[in-house]
Amino acid sequence: MRSFVLIVIAIIANFMHSYAQKDPELKNALAKMTAASTAHDAQATVTLTSPRLVKQMGGGEAALNLIKGALKQLQKQGIKIDTVINYVDLDINTLNNITYSFFPQLIVMSIPDTSKRMIAYATLMAIKEPKSKNWTFLDYGNLNDDQMKILLPEFVGKVDFPRPDIKPMVLPKEEIDSNIELLMNIIDDALKKGKSVVAK
């Protein structure tokens, strides 16, 4: 269950900033989640979270409580999401009538040491189920193989999931911009070559 809580925290982080998408409905869903995140609206966050993940979290009420708890934990730790930079050059695809896309992201956070910032990496998956008009979201970066089989059985062995290997970095504020540019170039190069995303 703890791993699913980590996924929830990633979801909350993922929507503090978003860019125009190829699908207007997806763009609208991202905008709604952005508003929910900036307002700390846990209920709206649950609504826009993949039902697959909500089920594994114990249902809507349990998911709501977990997200509220995750928000409180971030506040207690003195962590604030400043911005999220989305890599949006990956296509929207379909598998077994399930529409999906991936959004590698760099998350910039304020921490208690005000002279520094943290940069973390995450990969968001947008998914629209058959017979559904709605896009929902999950971050699979913390899922192990067994959890992938539970949440996304149709995709296992058929879809190459972009995988993060960029460790969180704490840097002086003045070095954030240059490192963002470097990391985005690493992500771009790795994805174009069809490789895992790696930063050393």
N, C-alpha and C positions, 0 to 999 in steps of 0.2 A: 504493500500500500504506500510506503514511503516514496517509492520511485514514481508512483502516479502523482503524489503531491508535488514532486519536483517538476513534473510535466505541467501541472497546473500553474506553478510559479512562472515557468517559461511562457505559457500562454498569456499570462497577465503582462509579462514584459514585452511580448511580441507586437503589441498593437499601439504603442505610444506614438508611432510615426509610420505612415504608410504612403505608398505611391500609386499612381493610376495603373490599372491592370487592363489586360486585353478584353476581359469579360466585364461588362457594366454591372452585372449582378454581384460578381466577386468584388469589384471596387466598392459597391454599396455595402456589402457585408463587412469589408475591412474598415470602412468609415464608421460603421456602427460599433464595431469592436474597439476602435480607437476611442470613440466617445465613452464607451463603457469603462475602458481602462483608465482614461484620464480622470473620470469621475469616481473611480473605485466602485463601480457598479457591479457587484458580484453576481446579481441575478441576470443581468444582461450578458455577462461573461459566460455563465452556464448555458444560456440560450444559444449562444454562438459557438459553443464547444461541441465537437463531434459526439453524437449520441453513443458511439462506440466507447468513447472514453468515459462519458458520463455514466454509462452502465457499469463499467469496471470500477468506478469510484463509489458505487453503491446506490446509484440513482440520483435524481435531481436534488433532493433535499440534502443528501450526504455531500454531493458535489458542491452545493452552495456553501455548506459549512466549511468544507476543505478550502475553498477559494477565499472565504472570509478569513480563515485562519492564516492562509498564506500571505494575504495582504497585511495582516497584523504583524506577522513575522518580519516582513520586509521593513515595516515601520520601526519595529523594536531594534532591528539591526542597524538602523540609520542608513538604509539603502534607498535610493530614489532613482527611478528610471528617467534619464535625461532625454534620450532619443534612441530610436532603432532605425538602422539603415538597412533597407531590404534590397537584396539582389533580385531583380524582377525579369531577367532575360530568359528564364526557363519557360518552356511551352506548357500550355494546358493540354492534358492528355485524357484518354478514356480507356478503361479496362473493365470488361464485363458490365458495361453501362454505368460504371462509376467514373465520374469526371474528377480529375485531381490535378494539382500543380504543387510545386515546391518553391519555397522562398528562403534561401539562406540569408541569415541576418547577423548583423553586428549590433550588440546592445551596449550602449554607453550609460554607465551608472555613476551617480555621486555616492561617495562613501564617507564614513565619519572623518577621515583625514581629508579636509577640504582642499588641500594642495594637490590632491591626486584624483584620478578617476579610474574606474574599472571598465574594461572592454571584455565582453563575453560573446561567444558565438552560439547560434542556435539555428536549427532548420525547421521551419514551419511547413506543415502540409495542409493545403486547403482541399476539401473533399465535398463533392455533391453526390449524394446517394441516388440510386434509381428511384424514379417517381417522386423525387423531392425537388422543389424549386430553390431550396436554400443551400448556400455554402456554409459549412462549418469547418472548424479548425482543430488541429492537434500538433504538438511538437513531439516528434519521435526520437529526438536526440538521446534521451535517457532510457529508451526501451531496449531490453535485451532480446535475444532471439525468441524466447518463449512468449514474452509479452507482444512481440510483433506478430506471432502466430495467432494470438488471442484477438488482438485489435484489428489486424490487417491481413487475415488469412488469404484473401484473394490476390494479394500483392507479393507474398513471399515467393521468391524464386522466379518471379516474372518482371519485377520492376527493380531497377537499380536506384536505390535510395542514396541521395547525396549524404555523406556521413561526415560530421565534424571531427576534426582533430586539431582544432585551434583552442589552446588552453586559455582560461581567463587570465587577463593581464592587468596589473595595477601599475599605472604610469603617471608621471607628472602631467598636470593639465595641459601644459604647453606642447606635450608630445602626442596628444590624442589625435589631432588632425592628420599628422604625417603617418601615424600607425594605421589609422582607418584606411587611408589611401593604399598603403602597402597591403593590408589584409584583403581589401576588396580586389586588388590585382591578383592576389594569390587565389582567391575564390574563383574569379573569372577564368584564370588560366587553368585551374584544376578542372572546372566544370566543362570547359571547352574541349579539354583532352579526355573527358570521361573518366577522370580519376577521383579518388577520395580527396577531400579538401584537407591539406596539411600545412601547418605553419610551424616552423622550427624556431 
